[in-house]
Structure formats: structure tokens, C-alpha cells
Amino acid sequence: MRYIFKKPLNTYVIGIFVLVLLTGVVISRLTSEYIILFSVLLVEFVILVLILLHVFERYMKPIKKATKTVDELVKGNYRARIHYTSNGGVAELSNKINILARNLSELTIQEDIQEKQLTTVIDNTESGLVLIDEKGYIHLVNRKFISMFGNTPKDYKGYLYYDVLGNEKIDRLVQQTFLYEENVKESFTQIIDFNKKYIQIVGAPIFNEKNILKGAVLVFYDITELKKLELMRKDFVANVSHELKTPITSIKGFAETLLENDEDNPETLDKFHQIIYDESHRLQILIQDLLTLSKLEKDEFTLKVTDFNMNKVADEVVAVISQQAEKKMLNLTVKMEEDIKVKADREQMKQVLFNLLANAVSYTPERGEILLTVDETDEYMHISVKDTGIGIDKEAISRLFERFYRVDKARSRNTGGTGLGLAIVKHIVDVHGGKIMVDSEVDVGSTFHVYIPTNLD
């Protein structure tokens, strides 16, 4: 840089030297009076040139450099600086420009950081976002929205919303948001990856500081799980009502018959009494299962973890189930390793075994086979219940652990179960941190596999 500044100065010095030589030639031909006058003028001229050079070097060049630096700042190059040694007011001006450049650079860095943070928040929110200006053009779509509707951001940004969103309900919601200038809600269904999704959309108008409408933001919520829970709740209420209605109706009907008729036939009386007893027992089991499920689902539910021998638990359950199996002439076989030690909730494990075996007995035809196998590894205890029953269709396996779900609708309640046994098993396995799987083939049989951690904390 110094070489560049010095180069014009050297040129001027050479010019003055040449001028002096030419002056000497001229002076040699002039008289003494003119020589004195010319010498004075020459000295004044040289002094003036030197003053101008000094002014140029000290003031004009720094100001020119400052102008170029300001031009760079205007263009957005906040890294530009003035690297020129000067004094006085020009030095102060250069220093101020450098300070301004540094401040602008810091502001730009902060804006970039804030923009990245905002973009990160927008892209990682669990709701789809779309920003539309007052003319209807899309300016922003986030990652969640893309996952809901597909394509890429380039397919939406810069386009009119009604040209790319392609949904009548969304179009109507945007129009109402702009028309009424207030939040508007709408719900619709969308097929995503061949799955039906329930989407709720909220349109919110955007105003500037003068309360003038400048656009709208659309927020898309995936409420599929909420819809499923709502449907499950409705189904549960309907199923409970139906399950309770049947035994209550039977009990009431036969009780009224006994009260209204003077029946002397002991066999008929015994039959009616037995029906009332059976239905009341079934009602008691249903209520007990509902209470068990309710207890398992409570947040404050805690396991009563103890060390116990699983063989003894299995013996207690098999002793009860064997009586039911014998009535259907089922062959119940037990294969267990000796002295299986488990650290878990003993009563809950007993409930798991009982429900799985009872389910196998209920859905296995007469003279069928049921095999209970229990073994363990360093990490898990494995319980397997295999039957030669009616089997389960592959499409039904995903719903198998829902409350009141029955594989065989025709047989319905003839099996005597409440439809809650497998749901209870699933909850018990979950609270133990285990897992349950099912292998099944229609008209061949099913195998339930339960894996429980052997050393539960």
C-alpha cells in the first residue's frame, strides 16, 4: 500500500527535476533581472506543488479510501476496513468508519444466529406452518408441513396458496381468515403414506404496527392419535354398556319370572337360580377386570417387586386352569426349567399366566393341545403359551390387545371371557418394561410370547 501511495510522489519529484533542468536552460538565455523574477516564481511554484502534494497525500487519499470503504459497506461487505495511516480529523473519520463496519458486522452475525435459531425452531416444531402474504403468495413452509403434504419447499414458496395446496377446506379457511380478520379453525382428512390422517388447521391473521392486515399464518396439527383415542373411548363406553347390559338383563328377567310366578318345579327353580348366579358371577368378573385395568393405567401405580420362584406361581395357575381344560378334554402340557428365580410383581405375573392360559382354553376346540413353556436368560424370562385353537388373522393381530376386541365375533361371549384378558396382560407386560408378541395362523393355532426382565429394579 505504501508503495502505491509513494509512486505518484516520485513521479512528481522527477517532473520537478525535469522542470528545473528546463528552467536552467531558459535562465541561461535570460538577463539578470528576468533571472531573479523567474527564480522567485519558480520557487513559489515548487512550494505550491509541494503543498498540493502534501494535501493530496494527507487528506485527499484517505478521504478517497474512506469513500471506497463506505461504498463496500453500502454493498453489504461489512468486512471492509480502512488500512491507512493518517492524523487529525481524517484519522478520526477513518476510525469511526472502521467502528461502524465492526458494529454492522456484529449485527449481521447476530441476525444470522437469530435467523438460524428461528429456522431451527420452526422446522422442528410438531405442527406444520405456512406463511402467506396479503396477496396470497406463500413465503414459508416448515419441515413438518412438508412431511404432511409431500414435495419440497421450492414447490410451495413463491406460489399462490390455491395453486399448490389443492384443498377446498384450506382455501376456504384462508379466505375466511382474510375476510373476518380473526382466527379460523377447520378439520379435514389427508391420505399420507397410504394412511388416513386427521388434520386440524388454524388460520391466524397477521397485522403490522398500524393494524393493517399483512398476511396470515396457517398451523396444521396432526390429530390422528387424538381421534383414535376418542374412537377408542366411544367404543369402550359402548362395549362396557353392552357387556353390562347382557348379564343385568338376564338377572332382572329371571328374577322377575321368579317373583311373578309361583313355580313349584324344583328343577326349573334351580335352573333359574343357576342362570342368575352365572350371570352375576360373570358381571363380577367383568367389573373386577375393569378395576384391574383402571389400576394398571393410573400414573401412581407401582409394582410390588419381590424375589420369587416362578415354578410355584405356574403350579398355582395350572391347578386352576387344568379343571377348565379337562371339561373340554384339552391336553395341557407344562415345560419349565427348574427353580426359575424372578424379580418382579408376583401377583401380576400370576395374572399374566392365568389370562394367557384361560384365553388358550377358551379358543381351543375340544381335544386340542395347549403348551406352556417358561425359561430364562440372563436378561429375560420367556413365557410361551401355544395352542391348537382357531388362530388369528394377520389383520386382527394389531387389534388383539384392545379392550373387548374378540377374534371370533360369531362365538362372542360363549367362551365366558370378558374380552379384557389380553388387554390386562399387555398392560402388565408394559409396566414391567417387557414385551409381548404373537405368532398365529388361522385354523392352526396361536403362540403368545412374553418377555419379562428378570431383575426388575
N, C-alpha and C positions, 0 to 999 in steps of 0.2 A: 504493500500500500504506500509506504514512504517513497519508494522508487517512482511510483506513478505520479505522486504529488511533486516530486523533485524534477521530473522530466521537463515540464513546461518552463520551470525556473531556469534550468540550464540552457534551454533554447533562447530564452530572453537574454541571458548573460552573453551568449555567443552573438546575438543580434546587436547588443550594445557594443561589443568589442568590434564588430564589423563597422558599426556606425562610427565609432571613434577613429578607426583607420581611415574611413572615407572623409571624416571631418578633418583629419590631419592633412590629407591630400588637398582638401579645399582650402584650409588655413594657409598652407604653403603658398597659395596663389593670391592671398588677400593682403591688404595693407594692415598696419599695426592697429589702427583704430577699429577696423572691422574685426580684427582678430580678437580684441578684447570683448567686443559686443557679442560676437559669435560664441566665445568661450563661456560667457555668462549664461547665454541662452542654452547652450549645450549642458552646462551643469544643472540648470533648472530643469531641463527636460529629463536628464538622467535621474535627478532626485524624484521628479514626478513619476517616472516609470517605476522606480524602486518602491515608492509609496503605494502605487497601484498594485504592484506585485504582492506587497505585504498585506494589503487589504484583501486581495483575492485569496491568498493562502490562509489568512487568519479568519476571514468571515464568509466570503462567498462559497468556498469549497465546503466548509462544514454545513452551511445552510442548504447547499445543493444536496449533500449527503443526507441531511435530515429530511429533505423533501422526498428523496427516493425511499427512505425508510418508512415515512408516513404513507407513501403510495403502497408499499408492501403490506402495511398494517390494514389499509383500506381493502386490499385484495383478500385479506384473511390469513396472511402469513405472519402469525404472531411470534415467530422465531427471529424475525428481522431485528437487528441491533445496529447502533452507530458505533463503529470502532474507529474513532478519530480523536486525536489529542488536541484540545482547544482550551481556551481560557475565557474568563469573563462570562457575559450573558449567553454567548453561543454554547459554552460548556454546560451552563445550567439548562439551556434548551435541550441539548443532546441528552443530558442526564434525565430530564423529565420524560422525554420521548422513550428512552430505554425503560424507565419505571412503568410508563403506560403500557409498553409492549409486554413486560413481565406480568402486569396485572391482567391484561387481556388473555395472555397465555394461561394463567392460573384459572381465570373464569371459564375458559374453554375446556380445560381439563375437568373442572368441577361439573360443568354441564354435561360433558361426555360420561362422567361417572354416574351422575343422576339419571341420565338417559338410559344407560345400561341397567341401572338398578330398577328403573321403572319398567323397562322392557322385560327384565327378568321376572318381575312381579306379575306383569300382565300375561306373559307366556306361561307361567307356572300356576296361575290361578285355576281352580277346578271348574270355572264357568267359562263358557265361550263368550268372547267380546267382539263387537263390531262397532266401529265409529263411523258415522255418516254425517256429512256436512249439510248445510241448509239447502243445497241444490240436489241432494240425494246421492252424491258420489261417496263411495267407500274409501276411507283413509287408513283404516287399521283393522286387522283381524288377528286374533291371537292363536296360539298353538292348539288350545282346546277346541276352538271353533273348527279349525282345520281337521282335527281328529273326528269331529262330529259329522262334517259335511264333505270331507274329502278335498281333493285338488291341492293347490298351493296358494300362498298369499298373492302371488302375481295374477292369479285367476280372479281375484276379487278387488284388489286395490286399484283405484282409478276408474272403476266401472260404476254405473248406476245400480243401486241395490236391486231394483226389479228386473234387471237384465241377468244377474248372476245368482241371486238367492233362489229364485224359482219356486216360491211357496206363497200361495194366496194368503194364508193367515199371517205370514211375516209381512207381506206387502200391506195388508190391511192394518196391521199393528203400527207400522211406520207412519202410514197416512194419519191414523188417529193420534199418534204421538205429536206430529207436526200440527194437526188441526186443533186439538184440545190443549196442547202445550202442558201436558201432565203425564204422569206415569201410567202406562197401559200394560195389562197382563194378557197373555194368551197361551194356550197349550195345544200341542199337536203331536202326532206320532211321526217317527222317521225310521226308515229301514237302514241300519248301519251294520255292515258286515253280515248281511242276511239275518240280522236280529232286529226285532221290533223294539224301538226305544221311545220312551215318553219324554218329550222336551217341553219345558216351560220357558217362555220368553218374556222378558220385561223390557219395555221401551221407555227410556228416560230422556226428556228434552235437555239440551244444553243451552244456557244463556250467557251472554257476555256481561261486562260490568254495567252496561246500560239497559240490562234486562231485555235484550233483543235476542230472539231465537237464532242460534248459530249452527244447530245440528242436533243429533240425537245419538245416544249410545244404546246398543242392544245387548242384553245379557241373556245368555242361553244356559239353562240349568237342566242337567240330566236327572230326571226324577223317576227313572225306571225302577230303582230299588224301592223308593217310597211307594210307587204304585203296586209293586209286588207285595210289599208289607201290608198295604191297605187291602189288597185282594185276599191275602192270607188271613188277615184279621176278620174280614167278612166271611170267608169260608169257615174259619174257626168258630165264629159265633153261630153260623148256620149249622155246622156239624154238631156242635155241642147241643144246640137246641134239639136237633133231630135225634141225637143219641139219648138225650134225657127224656124226650117225649115218648119214645117207644116203651121203655120199661114202666114209666109212670102211667101211661095209658093202660098198659096191661094190668098193673097193680090196681088201678082205680076200677077198671072194668070188672075184674073178677071179684074185687071186694064188694062192689055194688050188687053183683049177682048173688053173692053170699048173703048180703043184708036183705035183699028184696025177695028171696026165695027160701022157703022152708025145705031145704034139701035134706032128706033123711038118708040118702045113699052114702055110706061111708067112703066108698071108692071115689065118688065124684067130689066129695069134700076134700079128701086127701089130694086129689089131682089139682083142685083149685088152690089149696094151701101150698102145694109144691110149686105151682106156677108163680104164685105171689112171692114165695121165698126166693126162687131162682131169679126173678126179675129184680127183687130188692137187692139180692147179692150182686147181680150184675151192675146195678146202679151204684152200689157201694164201691165196687172195683173201679168204675169209671170216675167217680169223684176222687177216689184215692190217687188214681193216675194223674188226674188234673192237678191235684195238690202237689204231687211229686214233681211234675213239670214246672209248676209255678215256683216251687222252692229252688229247683235247679237253675232257673233263669234269673233269680234275684242277684243283684250285684253283691250283696253282703253274704251270699252263700259261701261257706268254706268247707273244705273236705276234712273229714276226721281221719287223718292219716295215721296208720299203725302198721307194725310189722305182724304179718300173719301167714299161716300156711294155706296156700290156695287149694291143696288137696282136700282139706277138711271142708272148705266152702263148697267145692264141687260135690262132695259127698252129700252135703245137706240139700243142695238143689236137686241133684239127681234122684234122691229119695222121694221127693215130691213129684217130680216130672215123670218118674217111672210109672206111677199109678195112672196118669193120663195116657201114657204111651201104651200101657197094657190094654186099656179099654179099646184102643184102635189096632191092637195087635202089631205094634211097631217094634222094631228091633233097635233098641238104644244101646250104643256101644261107647265106652269111655276109654280114651288113651291119654294117660298123663305121665309125665316124668315124676319120679319120686321126690317128695319133700321140696316142693316149689315154694320158695320164700318170696313174698312180695311186700313192698312198702307202698300202701295205697289205702283207700277208704274201703274197709271190708264189706260193709252193708251195700255200698254202691256196686262193688264187684259181684256180690251175690245177686243183685238186681239185674245186672248185665247178663249173667249166666242164665238166670231164670227166664228172662224175656226172650233171649235168643232160642233157648230150648222150647219154650212154650210156643213161639212162633213156628218153629220147625214141626212140632207136633200138630199144630192147627192146620198147616198147609201141606202135610204129607198124607197121601191116601193110605188106607189100611194095608197092613203087611209091608209097609215101606221101611226104609233104613234111615237112622239118624246116628251120626258120628260126632262125638265131642272130643276134641283134641286140645290139650293145653301143654305148651312147652315154653322155654325161656332162653334168652341170650343174655349177654352182659348188659344190654340196654333195654330190651323189651320183653314183656310176657306176651305170648301169642295165644289167643283163644280162637279156635276154629270150630264152627258148627256146620256140618254138612248134612243135607237131607236129599231124599229122592222124591221131593214134592212136585208141585205144579210148575215151579220155575217162575222166572220173572222176565218179562220182555225188556230188551235193552233200553227202550224209550222210557220205561217206567222206573228204571233203577235210580235216575236222578231225583225222582219224587218219593222214593221209598221211605225216607225218614221224615216226611211231612206228617203232621198230626192228622189222624183219621183217614190217611190215604190207605186204600185197600187195593191189592193187586187184582183180586178176583171179585169184581163187582157183583157177579151173579150169586156167589156164596154169601157175600155181605157179612152179616153178623152171625151166621150159623156156626162159625168157628168158636164163638163165645168170647172173642177178644174185643178190646175197646178201640183198637186202631191207634193206640198211643204207645204201645210197647217199644217199637223201633225208634220212635221219636225220643223216648226216655233214654234208650241205650245210646243214641247219638249224643245227647246232652251229657250223659255221664262220661263218655269217652272224651268229649271235648274238654270238660272241666279237669280231667286228669292229664290233659296235654297229649292224648293218644290219637289214634286214627282208626277208622273203620272202612272196610272195603267189601264189595260183594261181587262174587262170580256166579253167574246164573245162566241157565238155558231152559227155555220153555219145555215143559213135559219131561225134563230130565232131572232137574233139581237145582238147589242153590247152596252156596257156601259163603258164610259170613266170616270175615277175618277181622279180629280186633287186636290192636297192638297198644299195650299199656306200658309206660315207663316203669321199670322195676324198682327204681329208687327215687320215688317222688319226694321232693323237698317239702 
